[in-house]
Amino acid sequence: MYAAFRSVGAYVPERILTNEALEKMVDTSDEWITKRTGIKERHIAAEDEFTSDMGSKAAAQAIERSGISKDEIDLVICATISPDYFNMPSTATIISSKLGLPNVMAFDISAACTGFVYVVSIAKAFIESGMKKNVLVIGAEKLSAITDYTDRATCILFGDGAGAAVISATENREEAIIDVHTGADGTYADLLMTPNGGTGSAHDALDAEAKSSCFMQMKGNETFKVAVRTLTNDVKAILDENNMTSDDIKHFVPHQANYRIIKAVGDALKLKEEQIVLTVHKYGNTSGSSIPIAINDLYESGKLHQGDMMLLDAFGGGLTWGSALIPFAGPKA
């Protein structure tokens, strides 16, 4: 039994935060943000719009497009670093409830920007082991809730949104997810983190100044260097291990963190411009939801077709990283 990537769906909030609006909030400029990151705007959730709201909308769309009945879903996994609750119930259980799936196994994982690649890996394992048949995987983030909008190093980067996919069992090897690589190295944890608020430094025990460190913090230059090196090496490894080259890839879908990182990796892999999927200018960095949102943009633009080979590549806080070789299987017949 193999795992097939059947469908994709996405949702982004209505409110758009432009670079020009950020110029009025912090000491920055549209020119600087665009040059350094490639980001022009990002979507921001409403105050009463939660991670589970966005995740359930993306998930409902993915189910509708999959050719699979909602009642056939037997596992729900959500990748998020901005859950509805700290730390239970999981956002996946809330999404399941909103979708009308009350008796289905559901749980969250935390792998930051690599979250979607991680959940694809988990779904593949559950299906190939025979334990599950139809897995709903979701990346959903309300990063605005953990972003310090007085910190110009981070507030220019992050946005909100959700993406989802249905991965289902198939006996057709041509539809099968070929391979998924994932890894992590906690020795680099301080490069990108939310330092306080967990059991190691409970929020209530912090003074007013220290509470600000419950927001995301990043060492940008160091993160950039490690990201480019790690992403490039991981992609080369997964291609080599599967006797493939960049010419075999129809769509390279990297985590949408920073245009400079994406370009550096693309150049190192000798990828053509038309192979690289770019959405960072529209959505900013939406962490675990950025790859499925990018795949959804590809799908809705009419550029993603059955059999197209996708190469996913992500890097995030932890540090975590992952890559995947996935043919788009399309809806179940």
Phi, psi and omega in degrees: 000138181242168178251128182244137178274100190277320190201169178218153175210161181205162176210136171230146181295161182289320185293133178246129176254110183272166174298323179297323177292323179293331178301332181273351184256322182220170181281088180206181178210156177301318181299315182294314181298314182297316182294319186276333188231335186084359183276134176249327181203165177214153180265140184236128182292151175292161183302323182262019178252119188255169179304317180294328177297313180293318180297320181290326178291317177295320182294318180299321179293318179296319178295315182301325183274352191277340187079011181241137178293145177306323182291348179273349178293125182238009175200137177234124179234132180240127173264121180201148170245007179227062184293163176302320185230148172253105008231007175214154000287163179293153177295328178299322179290325178293317177299316179302317179297317181293335179272353183078040178237070190284341186246024184257139176303133183210138177201162177259158167229154180238104177223021179054227188290346177270003188307317184292321177296322177299314183290329174297317178299317180294316179300316179302316181294317179298319182287314182292336176281348181087003183284326181225158182246324183223110186249129175264115180249139188223139166242120185219133183216135166246073186291338178300336181284342180236025178250133177271109184278014168253357181258102186290344180287334183244325188293340178284345190268321199258146177222178183248155176161179181211149174221154183211161177210154172253125178244124188228161180289143177212152174262357181271107183297333180297336180271350193289140167300124188285310185197152174223129174252136173220151179200172180201154177211101183289352178290344177258019187303328186283356180288327181210111187198166165250099194298325186237166178114344177269189182293339177286339180203074187304139185303317184294340182272355185270148174282173187301319182292320182289337180300332181295338180280007170278354174273166178295140176228145184215139170265094193299310184296316180294319180297318180303311183297314181293322182297311182299314181296314184292314181298317180296313181297321183292319179294316177302321182293314183291327177291315180298317183293339181249017177052045180236161175234175179298336179291340179278352185264125175278315183226117172268115184246090179276160169301133186269075181261318190196129183300324182296323177294313181300317180293318180298317179293316179300318179295318181296330181265000181058041177276143176282155182302321182288348178275338189267124179271123182238124174225001185301329181293333184267329190238347187068200180269112178251027174051235186297347180263355189291321181292311178295328175297319179294319177296321179296319176301319178298316180295312184288342176276357179081014183263351180257119183237158179305131180093347179299132179274123177253140172243111179267147182208127184214157182210135183203180181303142181150308348285147177233158175205162180188156176216158182208142174253112190225115169283140178283114186280331184080176184300149176292130183291000000 
